[in-house]
Amino acid sequence: MPRVPRRRRSVAELKALVEEGNRVLGPDPSAELVAQWAAATFPGTLAVACSMADAVLPHLVSRFAPGVDVLFIDTGYHFSDTLVTRDIVAEDLPVTIVNVMPKLSVAEQDAAYGPRLYERDPAACCRMRKVEPLAAELAGYEAWATGVRREEAPTRTETPVLAWDDKNGLVKINPLAAWTFDDLLQYAGDYDVPVNSLLSDGYPSIGCEPCTRRVEPGEDPRAGRWAGFAKTECGLHT
């Protein structure tokens, strides 16, 4: 059964909330303050996107919005560790896991486009298995929170805490934008938050298994994503 759309306010109203939020939150708000504002401003219309590298963002937001929808894009190519993390999060945290599924199964995509499309055209694979499914799911919400951090990659250094997401047509909230990887681990330790076991096995950035390798000491945290390609982003945040 299709999910009931939650959106209630117009684009103009949502854009005005971005302006008001930036004024209220100020230039350097804490992650807790941002999450609290998001929960109060978008009750029932807020989603949290989580790749299950860790559950820090779902934990943070659920402190202020218990039962919040956590969107997990089930590409069909995830590490088993990632799926285990998702299941632990569903069991341990007061959130609602929403498995976002591509239109085509892996087998159907192989039949239509040939096996291992990710080796020949990773951008097309990401578009069909991540970007388009998430965009369709986000259409029912007014705002989404992501775990994007500025230190992760050169493409993310200017990430705002709060902005209008023109591509998806809703408010985008990045509570952890100013955090470092150490800040993330500190929070996870302080609150006993589930963390993907791959984080301690050389994978600071975790995507689909065929397109992710371990990162060597001193490398960019996202160097293990799409190794051998110029591609550095799946398209969700660009």
Protein Blocks (a to p, Z undefined) as FASTA:
>chain_A
ZZddfbfbdfklmmmmmmmmmmmnommdcfklmmmmmmmmmgoiaccddehlacklmmmm
mmmmghiacddddehpacfklmmmmmmmmmmpccdddddddfbdfklmmmmnoghkllmm
mmlmmmmmmmmmmmmmmmmpmbdcdfbdfklpmklmmocfbdcdfknopacddfklmpcf
klmmmmmmmnopacdfklmnopabccdfklcccddehiafklmgoghiabfbehlmZZ
